[in-house]
Amino acid sequence: MYFDYYELKRPPFRVTPEINSFYTGADRGATLRALMYSISHGDAIVKLVGEVGSGKTMICRMLELKLPANIDIVYLGNPRLSPDNILQAIAFELEIPISNHESASRIMMLKSLQEHLLKKHMQGRQVVVFVEEAQCMPLETLEEIRLLSNLETQDRKSTRLNSSHTDISRMPSSA
């Protein structure tokens, strides 16, 4: 009934974000521009907070499209990973070949990740990690990602972290 009345071509308000329907009003466009600026200018950790359904995932999807081509994106949709598994997930998303021996050894996994990130940096590339629903991630896992963001050269960080939180009151506290 409302399809004809409003001349809709597809159902509105779907659960998955539709980037073709991105609405820049209500500060979403300004938020997207601020995140693009922050990531492009070297901020190591950026946090996007909003209520359920406010468009955090949509903004992350738009970032994937709008960020410069020299930025590689790692998108982590499952926050319930252990510190060791998060390193494997990041390596998998970056298509780093990891042997069974490296996978079993945390030190070798970190070494492979650090070498890969430094190589990307030397090629003029940046790596951004998007963590969906980061408030559900164990603190030890968040710390593992934060430590990866410490990897830097003389002039800048080589890894960026962009986390998406549902509600700041549910954010894990380090205190």
The 8 nearest C-alpha neighbors of each residue, nearest first, counted from 0:
[[1, 2, 3, 4, 5, 6, 7, 10],
 [0, 2, 4, 3, 5, 7, 6, 10],
 [3, 1, 7, 6, 0, 5, 4, 8],
 [4, 2, 6, 1, 5, 0, 7, 8],
 [3, 5, 1, 6, 2, 0, 7, 8],
 [6, 4, 7, 2, 3, 1, 0, 8],
 [7, 5, 3, 2, 4, 8, 1, 9],
 [8, 6, 2, 5, 9, 3, 10, 1],
 [7, 9, 6, 10, 2, 3, 11, 5],
 [10, 8, 7, 11, 2, 6, 13, 12],
 [9, 11, 12, 13, 8, 7, 2, 1],
 [12, 10, 13, 9, 7, 8, 2, 20],
 [13, 11, 14, 10, 15, 16, 17, 9],
 [12, 14, 15, 11, 10, 16, 17, 9],
 [13, 15, 16, 12, 52, 17, 11, 10],
 [16, 14, 13, 17, 57, 12, 56, 18],
 [17, 15, 57, 18, 14, 56, 13, 60],
 [18, 16, 19, 20, 15, 21, 57, 13],
 [17, 19, 21, 20, 16, 61, 57, 60],
 [20, 18, 17, 21, 16, 22, 61, 57],
 [19, 21, 18, 17, 22, 16, 11, 57],
 [22, 20, 18, 19, 23, 17, 57, 61],
 [21, 23, 24, 20, 27, 28, 25, 19],
 [22, 24, 28, 27, 21, 26, 25, 29],
 [25, 23, 26, 22, 27, 28, 29, 21],
 [24, 26, 27, 23, 28, 22, 29, 30],
 [27, 25, 29, 24, 28, 30, 23, 31],
 [28, 26, 23, 30, 29, 25, 24, 31],
 [27, 29, 23, 31, 30, 26, 32, 24],
 [28, 30, 26, 32, 31, 27, 33, 23],
 [31, 29, 27, 33, 28, 32, 26, 34],
 [30, 32, 28, 34, 29, 33, 27, 35],
 [31, 33, 35, 29, 30, 34, 36, 28],
 [34, 32, 30, 36, 35, 31, 37, 29],
 [35, 33, 37, 31, 36, 32, 38, 30],
 [36, 34, 32, 38, 33, 37, 39, 31],
 [37, 35, 33, 39, 34, 38, 40, 32],
 [36, 38, 34, 40, 42, 35, 39, 33],
 [39, 37, 35, 40, 41, 36, 42, 34],
 [38, 40, 36, 37, 41, 35, 42, 66],
 [41, 39, 37, 38, 36, 42, 35, 43],
 [40, 42, 38, 39, 43, 37, 156, 155],
 [43, 41, 37, 38, 44, 40, 45, 159],
 [42, 44, 159, 41, 160, 148, 156, 158],
 [45, 43, 160, 42, 159, 161, 46, 148],
 [44, 46, 161, 160, 162, 47, 43, 42],
 [47, 45, 162, 161, 163, 48, 44, 164],
 [46, 48, 163, 162, 164, 45, 49, 55],
 [49, 47, 164, 165, 163, 166, 167, 46],
 [50, 48, 165, 166, 53, 164, 51, 55],
 [49, 51, 165, 53, 166, 52, 48, 164],
 [52, 50, 53, 165, 49, 166, 54, 55],
 [51, 53, 54, 50, 55, 49, 56, 165],
 [52, 54, 50, 51, 49, 55, 56, 57],
 [55, 53, 57, 52, 56, 58, 49, 51],
 [56, 54, 58, 57, 53, 59, 163, 49],
 [55, 57, 59, 58, 54, 60, 16, 131],
 [56, 58, 54, 60, 16, 55, 59, 61],
 [57, 59, 61, 55, 56, 60, 62, 54],
 [60, 58, 62, 56, 61, 57, 55, 63],
 [61, 59, 57, 63, 62, 58, 56, 64],
 [60, 62, 58, 64, 63, 59, 65, 57],
 [63, 61, 59, 65, 64, 60, 66, 58],
 [62, 64, 60, 61, 65, 66, 59, 72],
 [65, 63, 61, 62, 66, 60, 67, 59],
 [66, 64, 62, 63, 61, 67, 35, 68],
 [65, 67, 62, 63, 64, 35, 68, 70],
 [68, 66, 69, 70, 65, 39, 64, 63],
 [67, 69, 70, 66, 71, 124, 65, 64],
 [70, 68, 124, 67, 125, 71, 123, 66],
 [71, 69, 125, 68, 124, 126, 67, 72],
 [72, 70, 126, 125, 127, 69, 73, 124],
 [73, 71, 127, 126, 128, 74, 70, 63],
 [72, 74, 128, 92, 129, 127, 75, 89],
 [73, 75, 129, 128, 72, 76, 130, 92],
 [76, 74, 130, 77, 129, 131, 73, 78],
 [75, 77, 131, 74, 78, 130, 132, 129],
 [76, 78, 79, 75, 131, 80, 132, 130],
 [77, 79, 136, 80, 133, 135, 76, 132],
 [80, 78, 136, 77, 135, 137, 81, 140],
 [79, 81, 84, 78, 85, 82, 140, 136],
 [80, 82, 84, 83, 140, 85, 79, 137],
 [83, 81, 140, 85, 84, 143, 139, 80],
 [84, 82, 86, 81, 85, 87, 105, 80],
 [85, 83, 87, 81, 86, 82, 80, 88],
 [86, 84, 88, 82, 87, 83, 80, 81],
 [85, 87, 89, 84, 83, 88, 90, 82],
 [86, 88, 84, 90, 85, 89, 91, 83],
 [89, 87, 85, 91, 86, 90, 84, 92],
 [88, 90, 92, 86, 91, 87, 85, 93],
 [89, 91, 87, 93, 95, 88, 92, 94],
 [92, 90, 94, 88, 89, 93, 87, 95],
 [93, 91, 89, 94, 90, 73, 88, 74],
 [92, 94, 90, 91, 95, 89, 73, 71],
 [95, 93, 91, 92, 90, 96, 89, 97],
 [94, 96, 90, 93, 97, 91, 115, 112],
 [97, 95, 94, 98, 91, 90, 111, 93],
 [98, 96, 101, 95, 102, 99, 108, 90],
 [97, 99, 101, 100, 102, 96, 103, 108],
 [98, 100, 102, 101, 103, 97, 104, 96],
 [99, 101, 103, 98, 102, 104, 97, 107],
 [102, 100, 107, 104, 98, 108, 103, 99],
 [101, 103, 99, 100, 104, 108, 98, 97],
 [102, 104, 100, 101, 99, 105, 108, 107],
 [105, 103, 101, 107, 106, 102, 108, 100],
 [104, 106, 108, 107, 109, 103, 83, 102],
 [105, 107, 109, 108, 104, 110, 101, 111],
 [108, 106, 110, 101, 104, 109, 105, 111],
 [107, 109, 105, 111, 101, 110, 106, 102],
 [110, 108, 112, 106, 107, 111, 113, 105],
 [109, 111, 107, 113, 108, 112, 114, 106],
 [112, 110, 108, 114, 109, 113, 115, 107],
 [113, 111, 109, 115, 110, 114, 116, 108],
 [114, 112, 116, 110, 115, 111, 109, 117],
 [113, 115, 117, 111, 112, 116, 110, 118],
 [114, 116, 118, 112, 113, 117, 111, 119],
 [117, 115, 119, 113, 118, 114, 112, 120],
 [116, 118, 120, 114, 119, 115, 113, 121],
 [117, 119, 121, 115, 120, 116, 114, 122],
 [120, 118, 124, 116, 122, 117, 121, 115],
 [119, 121, 117, 123, 124, 122, 118, 157],
 [120, 122, 118, 123, 119, 117, 124, 116],
 [123, 121, 119, 120, 124, 118, 117, 125],
 [124, 122, 120, 121, 119, 125, 69, 118],
 [123, 125, 69, 119, 120, 122, 70, 126],
 [126, 124, 70, 71, 120, 157, 69, 158],
 [125, 127, 71, 158, 70, 72, 159, 128],
 [128, 126, 159, 72, 160, 158, 73, 71],
 [127, 129, 73, 160, 161, 72, 74, 159],
 [128, 130, 74, 161, 162, 75, 73, 160],
 [131, 129, 162, 75, 133, 163, 74, 128],
 [130, 132, 76, 163, 133, 75, 162, 129],
 [133, 131, 164, 134, 163, 135, 78, 165],
 [132, 134, 136, 135, 131, 164, 130, 78],
 [133, 135, 170, 132, 136, 164, 171, 169],
 [136, 134, 133, 132, 78, 137, 79, 171],
 [135, 137, 78, 133, 79, 134, 138, 140],
 [138, 136, 140, 139, 141, 135, 79, 81],
 [139, 137, 141, 140, 142, 136, 171, 173],
 [140, 138, 142, 137, 141, 82, 143, 81],
 [141, 139, 82, 143, 142, 137, 138, 81],
 [142, 140, 138, 144, 143, 139, 145, 137],
 [141, 143, 145, 139, 140, 144, 146, 138],
 [144, 142, 140, 146, 141, 145, 82, 139],
 [145, 143, 147, 141, 146, 142, 148, 140],
 [144, 146, 142, 148, 147, 143, 141, 149],
 [145, 147, 149, 143, 148, 144, 142, 150],
 [148, 146, 144, 149, 145, 150, 143, 158],
 [147, 149, 158, 145, 146, 150, 159, 43],
 [150, 148, 146, 147, 151, 145, 156, 158],
 [151, 149, 148, 147, 157, 156, 158, 152],
 [152, 150, 156, 157, 155, 149, 153, 154],
 [151, 153, 154, 155, 156, 157, 150, 117],
 [154, 152, 155, 151, 156, 157, 150, 120],
 [153, 155, 152, 156, 151, 157, 41, 120],
 [156, 154, 152, 151, 153, 157, 41, 43],
 [155, 157, 151, 158, 150, 43, 152, 41],
 [156, 158, 151, 120, 150, 125, 155, 116],
 [159, 157, 148, 126, 156, 127, 125, 43],
 [160, 158, 127, 43, 44, 148, 128, 126],
 [161, 159, 44, 128, 127, 43, 45, 129],
 [160, 162, 45, 129, 46, 128, 44, 130],
 [163, 161, 130, 46, 129, 133, 47, 131],
 [162, 164, 47, 131, 132, 133, 130, 48],
 [165, 163, 48, 132, 133, 134, 166, 47],
 [164, 166, 50, 49, 51, 48, 132, 163],
 [167, 165, 168, 169, 50, 49, 164, 48],
 [166, 168, 170, 169, 48, 164, 165, 49],
 [167, 169, 166, 170, 171, 165, 134, 172],
 [168, 170, 167, 166, 171, 134, 165, 164],
 [171, 169, 134, 167, 168, 172, 166, 164],
 [172, 170, 134, 169, 173, 138, 135, 137],
 [171, 173, 174, 170, 138, 169, 168, 134],
 [172, 174, 171, 138, 170, 142, 139, 141],
 [173, 172, 171, 138, 170, 142, 139, 169]]
